[in-house]
Amino acid sequence: MKIVAVAACTTGIAHTYIAKEKLIKSAELRGHTISCETQGSIGIEDELDSKDIQDADVVILAIDVAIDKMDRFTGKKVIKVDTSTVVKNPIGLIQKVEKVIQK
């Protein structure tokens, strides 16, 4: 499965980067390809490529705040969770995403 993700917490510091790291490790552990951007106090980092978004099977938004450029995901299957869900149980989240995509 190809996944694109955005991580953003209220301050755009700790949970944003922890969520990104856990999303990447968990998705790769389950055999998936993932690209993840962060949005926070210093702006957008590792911005998702439009081709990656187009080719993605699913978009995971691990966000606690509104993010910029949401229109990029129009027409895509989007799963939105808060960053603490990713931090606490990243493998469980990826397994739920797998089930949603299989339907």
Sine and cosine of phi, psi and omega as CSV:
sin_phi,cos_phi,sin_psi,cos_psi,sin_omega,cos_omega
0.00,0.00,0.60,-0.80,0.07,-1.00
-0.97,-0.24,0.80,-0.60,-0.06,-1.00
-0.85,-0.53,0.65,-0.76,0.26,-0.96
-0.87,-0.49,0.52,-0.85,-0.07,-1.00
-0.57,-0.82,0.40,-0.92,0.13,-0.99
-0.77,-0.64,0.72,-0.69,0.07,-1.00
-0.88,-0.47,0.74,-0.67,0.01,-1.00
-0.39,-0.92,0.85,-0.52,0.08,-1.00
-0.96,-0.28,0.01,-1.00,-0.10,-1.00
-0.88,0.47,-0.59,0.81,0.02,-1.00
-0.99,-0.15,-0.27,0.96,0.01,-1.00
0.96,0.27,0.45,0.89,-0.02,-1.00
-0.85,-0.52,-0.99,-0.15,-0.19,-0.98
-0.85,0.53,-0.89,0.45,-0.09,-1.00
-0.89,0.46,-0.51,0.86,0.03,-1.00
-0.86,0.51,-0.77,0.64,-0.06,-1.00
-0.97,0.26,-0.56,0.83,0.07,-1.00
-0.91,0.41,-0.70,0.71,0.01,-1.00
-0.88,0.47,-0.68,0.73,0.02,-1.00
-0.86,0.51,-0.76,0.65,-0.03,-1.00
-0.86,0.50,-0.70,0.71,-0.03,-1.00
-0.94,0.35,-0.60,0.80,0.07,-1.00
-0.88,0.48,-0.73,0.68,-0.03,-1.00
-0.90,0.45,-0.76,0.65,-0.03,-1.00
-0.88,0.47,-0.69,0.73,-0.05,-1.00
-0.93,0.36,-0.68,0.73,0.01,-1.00
-0.90,0.44,-0.71,0.71,-0.01,-1.00
-0.91,0.40,-0.62,0.79,0.05,-1.00
-0.87,0.49,-0.56,0.83,0.01,-1.00
-1.00,0.05,0.06,1.00,0.09,-1.00
1.00,0.02,0.31,0.95,-0.04,-1.00
-0.97,-0.23,0.33,-0.94,0.11,-0.99
-0.99,-0.15,0.70,-0.72,-0.03,-1.00
-0.61,-0.80,0.62,-0.78,0.19,-0.98
-0.84,-0.55,0.69,-0.73,-0.07,-1.00
-0.68,-0.73,0.78,-0.63,0.10,-1.00
-0.96,-0.27,0.34,-0.94,0.11,-0.99
-0.88,-0.48,0.52,-0.85,0.13,-0.99
-0.76,-0.65,0.75,-0.67,-0.04,-1.00
-0.21,-0.98,-0.44,-0.90,-0.10,-0.99
-0.88,0.47,-0.39,0.92,0.03,-1.00
-0.97,-0.26,0.26,0.97,0.06,-1.00
0.99,-0.11,-0.43,-0.90,-0.01,-1.00
-1.00,-0.05,0.77,-0.64,0.08,-1.00
-0.86,-0.51,0.57,-0.82,-0.01,-1.00
0.82,0.58,0.73,0.69,-0.07,-1.00
-0.81,0.58,0.70,-0.72,-0.02,-1.00
-0.90,0.43,0.68,-0.73,0.05,-1.00
-0.98,0.22,0.62,-0.78,-0.04,-1.00
-0.88,0.48,-0.55,0.83,0.04,-1.00
-0.93,0.37,-0.64,0.76,0.05,-1.00
-0.87,0.49,-0.67,0.75,0.02,-1.00
-0.90,0.43,-0.72,0.69,-0.01,-1.00
-0.86,0.51,-0.66,0.75,-0.06,-1.00
-0.99,0.15,-0.20,0.98,-0.09,-1.00
-0.94,0.35,0.60,-0.80,0.10,-0.99
-0.99,0.15,-0.45,0.89,-0.07,-1.00
-0.40,-0.92,0.47,-0.88,0.09,-1.00
-0.91,-0.41,0.82,-0.58,0.10,-0.99
-0.97,-0.26,0.84,-0.54,0.08,-1.00
-0.96,-0.29,0.97,-0.23,0.06,-1.00
-0.99,-0.13,0.99,0.13,-0.19,-0.98
-0.72,-0.70,0.56,-0.83,0.06,-1.00
-0.92,-0.39,-0.09,1.00,-0.04,-1.00
-0.64,-0.77,0.23,-0.97,0.10,-0.99
-0.92,0.40,0.58,-0.82,0.00,-1.00
-0.88,-0.47,0.31,-0.95,0.04,-1.00
-0.99,0.14,0.42,-0.91,0.14,-0.99
0.89,0.45,0.62,0.78,0.04,-1.00
-0.90,0.44,-0.46,0.89,-0.05,-1.00
-0.87,0.49,-0.32,0.95,0.03,-1.00
-0.88,0.47,-0.38,0.93,-0.12,-0.99
-0.98,-0.19,0.12,0.99,0.02,-1.00
-0.85,0.53,0.76,-0.64,0.01,-1.00
1.00,0.05,-0.09,1.00,0.01,-1.00
-0.99,-0.12,0.43,-0.90,0.13,-0.99
-0.96,0.27,0.87,-0.50,-0.07,-1.00
-0.89,-0.46,0.75,-0.66,0.09,-1.00
-0.89,-0.46,0.86,-0.51,-0.06,-1.00
-0.93,-0.37,0.79,-0.62,0.05,-1.00
-0.65,-0.76,0.25,-0.97,0.08,-1.00
-1.00,0.05,0.30,-0.95,-0.07,-1.00
-0.89,0.46,-0.54,0.84,-0.02,-1.00
-0.91,0.42,-0.51,0.86,0.07,-1.00
-0.89,0.46,-0.68,0.73,0.01,-1.00
-0.93,0.37,-0.69,0.73,-0.04,-1.00
-0.90,0.44,-0.65,0.76,-0.08,-1.00
-0.98,0.21,-0.61,0.79,-0.11,-0.99
-0.51,-0.86,0.93,0.37,-0.06,-1.00
-0.91,0.42,-0.63,0.77,0.02,-1.00
-0.90,0.43,-0.68,0.73,0.03,-1.00
-0.86,0.51,-0.64,0.76,0.04,-1.00
-0.89,0.45,-0.74,0.67,-0.01,-1.00
-0.88,0.47,-0.62,0.78,0.04,-1.00
-0.90,0.43,-0.63,0.77,0.07,-1.00
-0.90,0.43,-0.65,0.76,0.04,-1.00
-0.88,0.48,-0.68,0.74,0.04,-1.00
-0.84,0.54,-0.69,0.72,0.00,-1.00
-0.91,0.42,-0.65,0.76,0.01,-1.00
-0.90,0.44,-0.67,0.74,-0.03,-1.00
-0.93,0.36,-0.54,0.84,-0.02,-1.00
-0.95,0.33,-0.35,0.94,-0.02,-1.00
-0.96,0.29,0.00,0.00,0.00,0.00
